């Protein structure tokens, strides 16, 4: 863990310090959830700032670690612009919560509409900057093919999840088929009576952390799984993860609650699960066959 934190600090000190600040803000907003009993749309007022604090903390810490894998001071300016965009976003969210009003989809006054417009601009900028980071990694050579593949695919699936957010403004809400603020799952608030676009957004964004973590876990099995097998596992997992993001987004767009899937959703889920499981099984069986036959004469030489 210390090594990861040291790499993150070296990768981009601004992103690292933002992650630390968001960790502290998470504690503050968690305390405010308990202390301040006000609610907004049926949810404790400070839950949204808390969720965004945790999300920004994870995003900036992960991105700082990723940038540590680039030579020299790669993407340093891009990282600082990302920090600025996220700070603006979080200041608006916290400020609106302090006022007791919505930060998202709020056009009650010209001032509220202006703030929501600024948030939309910063998120668009953030997505484009993340695209720039992904493109840099796609052309960056690496000796660690498994981790590099996990970082690249994590960024691509993460961008897919972030892009789900662009479906929300035209819809005018997070929820589909029902009004925002209705019954929802604990903490996350995802609608239990209609579709919710936040699900695909959330699931996709966390590919940034989960796929590199998968690569780290596979590294501990390098004596049992060769590089080819580990690389295939990462790629299959990324494909399955991306398909899951598409699936839950498709489900939400049809106004369907996450925990009440219909037959087409279940059938699509079965295809994703079976396809991913089959791909993983093929990767592991291939590794077993190569281990049983031993190195080829060329490799042995």
LUMMIBA-227256 format. One line per field, with one value per residue (C-alpha): residue in one letter; residue number from 1; x, z, y. Coordinates in steps of 0.25 Angstrom, whole numbers, m for minus. Layout:
# residues N
aa	c(a;...)
i	c(NUM;...)
px	c(X;...)
pz	c(Z;...)
py	c(Y;...)
//
This chain:
# residues 301
aa	c(x;x;x;x;x;x;x;x;x;x;x;x;x;x;x;x;x;x;x;x;x;x;x;x;x;x;x;x;x;x;x;x;x;x;x;x;x;x;x;x;x;x;x;x;x;x;x;x;x;x;x;x;x;x;x;x;x;x;x;x;x;x;x;x;x;x;x;x;x;x;x;x;x;x;x;x;x;x;x;x;x;x;x;x;x;x;x;x;x;x;x;x;x;x;x;x;x;x;x;x;x;x;x;x;x;x;x;x;x;x;x;x;x;x;x;x;x;x;x;x;x;x;x;x;x;x;x;x;x;x;x;x;x;x;x;x;x;x;x;x;x;x;x;x;x;x;x;x;x;x;x;x;x;x;x;x;x;x;x;x;x;x;x;x;x;x;x;x;x;x;x;x;x;x;x;x;x;x;x;x;x;x;x;x;x;x;x;x;x;x;x;x;x;x;x;x;x;x;x;x;x;x;x;x;x;x;x;x;x;x;x;x;x;x;x;x;x;x;x;x;x;x;x;x;x;x;x;x;x;x;x;x;x;x;x;x;x;x;x;x;x;x;x;x;x;x;x;x;x;x;x;x;x;x;x;x;x;x;x;x;x;x;x;x;x;x;x;x;x;x;x;x;x;x;x;x;x;x;x;x;x;x;x;x;x;x;x;x;x;x;x;x;x;x;x;x;x;x;x;x;x)
i	c(1;2;3;4;5;6;7;8;9;10;11;12;13;14;15;16;17;18;19;20;21;22;23;24;25;26;27;28;29;30;31;32;33;34;35;36;37;38;39;40;41;42;43;44;45;46;47;48;49;50;51;52;53;54;55;56;57;58;59;60;61;62;63;64;65;66;67;68;69;70;71;72;73;74;75;76;77;78;79;80;81;82;83;84;85;86;87;88;89;90;91;92;93;94;95;96;97;98;99;100;101;102;103;104;105;106;107;108;109;110;111;112;113;114;115;116;117;118;119;120;121;122;123;124;125;126;127;128;129;130;131;132;133;134;135;136;137;138;139;140;141;142;143;144;145;146;147;148;149;150;151;152;153;154;155;156;157;158;159;160;161;162;163;164;165;166;167;168;169;170;171;172;173;174;175;176;177;178;179;180;181;182;183;184;185;186;187;188;189;190;191;192;193;194;195;196;197;198;199;200;201;202;203;204;205;206;207;208;209;210;211;212;213;214;215;216;217;218;219;220;221;222;223;224;225;226;227;228;229;230;231;232;233;234;235;236;237;238;239;240;241;242;243;244;245;246;247;248;249;250;251;252;253;254;255;256;257;258;259;260;261;262;263;264;265;266;267;268;269;270;271;272;273;274;275;276;277;278;279;280;281;282;283;284;285;286;287;288;289;290;291;292;293;294;295;296;297;298;299;300;301)
px	c(0;11;17;4;3;17;15;2;10;21;11;4;5;m7;m16;m10;m13;m27;m29;m25;m33;m46;m43;m43;m56;m62;m61;m66;m78;m81;m81;m91;m100;m102;m102;m110;m124;m129;m133;m134;m143;m145;m130;m121;m115;m101;m101;m98;m86;m81;m83;m76;m64;m62;m63;m53;m44;m43;m42;m31;m23;m24;m21;m9;m4;m6;2;13;15;18;32;37;26;16;2;6;m2;m14;m14;m14;m26;m33;m31;m37;m49;m52;m50;m60;m70;m69;m69;m83;m88;m84;m89;m102;m104;m101;m112;m121;m124;m121;m108;m112;m123;m127;m132;m141;m133;m124;m112;m116;m117;m103;m96;m102;m97;m83;m84;m88;m76;m66;m70;m69;m55;m52;m57;m48;m36;m38;m39;m25;m19;m25;m19;m5;m6;m10;3;12;21;22;30;18;8;m2;m3;m2;m14;m22;m19;m23;m35;m39;m38;m46;m57;m57;m59;m71;m77;m74;m81;m94;m94;m97;m110;m115;m117;m126;m134;m135;m132;m124;m137;m144;m159;m161;m157;m144;m145;m154;m151;m136;m126;m119;m107;m106;m121;m123;m137;m145;m157;m151;m138;m126;m115;m106;m104;m96;m89;m84;m81;m73;m65;m60;m53;m42;m39;m44;m36;m23;m26;m29;m15;m9;m16;m12;3;2;m1;10;16;4;m1;8;8;m1;m12;m12;m13;m25;m31;m30;m36;m47;m51;m50;m60;m69;m69;m71;m83;m89;m88;m96;m106;m109;m110;m120;m128;m129;m133;m145;m149;m146;m141;m128;m134;m146;m140;m150;m147;m139;m130;m128;m125;m115;m109;m107;m100;m90;m88;m86;m78;m69;m68;m65;m54;m48;m48;m42;m30;m28;m29;m19;m9;m11;m8;5;10;7;15;26;34;36;50;51;47;56;68)
pz	c(0;3;m10;m17;m10;m12;m27;m27;m21;m31;m42;m40;m27;m30;m32;m20;m11;m17;m13;1;2;m3;7;18;12;12;27;29;20;27;40;34;29;44;50;39;39;26;14;m1;m10;2;4;15;9;11;4;m10;m5;2;m10;m19;m9;m9;m24;m27;m16;m24;m37;m34;m26;m37;m48;m40;m39;m54;m58;m49;m60;m71;m73;m67;m64;m74;m75;m63;m69;m72;m58;m52;m62;m57;m42;m45;m52;m41;m30;m37;m38;m23;m19;m26;m20;m6;m7;m13;m1;9;3;4;m11;m23;m30;m42;m51;m44;m52;m41;m42;m52;m42;m40;m55;m57;m47;m53;m67;m61;m55;m69;m75;m65;m66;m81;m80;m70;m80;m91;m82;m78;m93;m95;m83;m90;m103;m97;m90;m103;m110;m98;m99;m86;m81;m72;m82;m73;m64;m76;m82;m69;m69;m83;m83;m69;m75;m87;m79;m70;m81;m85;m71;m71;m84;m78;m70;m84;m85;m72;m76;m88;m79;m69;m57;m52;m52;m65;m64;m50;m43;m36;m21;m20;m13;m15;m11;2;1;m14;m16;m29;m32;m28;m36;m49;m57;m52;m61;m49;m49;m62;m59;m45;m50;m62;m55;m45;m56;m54;m40;m42;m55;m49;m36;m44;m51;m37;m32;m44;m42;m29;m38;m48;m43;m47;m59;m70;m76;m88;m78;m69;m81;m87;m73;m72;m86;m84;m71;m77;m89;m79;m70;m82;m86;m72;m73;m86;m80;m68;m76;m86;m74;m68;m82;m82;m68;m61;m47;m45;m36;m44;m58;m68;m77;m88;m78;m71;m84;m88;m74;m76;m89;m82;m71;m79;m90;m79;m72;m85;m88;m74;m75;m88;m83;m71;m79;m89;m77;m72;m86;m87;m73;m76;m89;m84;m92;m107;m112;m116;m103;m95;m104)
py	c(0;10;7;10;23;27;24;33;44;43;42;55;62;71;59;52;64;65;51;54;66;58;47;58;64;50;50;64;61;47;55;65;54;50;65;72;65;73;65;68;59;50;47;53;66;63;49;54;62;50;41;51;53;38;37;48;43;29;35;45;35;24;34;39;25;23;35;30;19;29;33;47;57;51;58;68;79;71;66;80;84;71;76;90;84;74;85;94;82;79;93;95;82;85;100;96;86;96;105;93;92;83;84;75;78;91;102;108;121;127;126;111;109;115;106;94;99;101;87;81;89;84;69;70;75;64;54;60;60;46;43;50;41;28;32;34;21;14;18;17;4;m4;m16;m20;m24;m29;m16;m7;m14;m13;2;4;m4;2;15;11;5;16;26;18;19;34;36;30;43;50;43;50;64;61;52;64;54;42;34;28;26;32;45;47;46;33;20;16;6;10;21;20;24;16;16;4;8;12;12;20;24;26;11;10;22;17;3;8;18;8;0;10;3;m11;m15;m11;m18;m30;m29;m27;m40;m48;m43;m51;m64;m62;m75;m82;m74;m69;m55;m60;m65;m53;m44;m52;m52;m36;m35;m44;m38;m24;m29;m34;m22;m13;m22;m21;m5;m6;m16;m8;5;m2;m7;7;14;5;10;m3;m4;m11;m21;m24;m29;m34;m46;m39;m33;m47;m53;m42;m44;m59;m56;m47;m56;m69;m62;m56;m69;m77;m67;m68;m83;m83;m74;m83;m96;m91;m87;m102;m108;m99;m103;m118;m118;m109;m98;m100;m103;m88;m83;m93;m89)
//
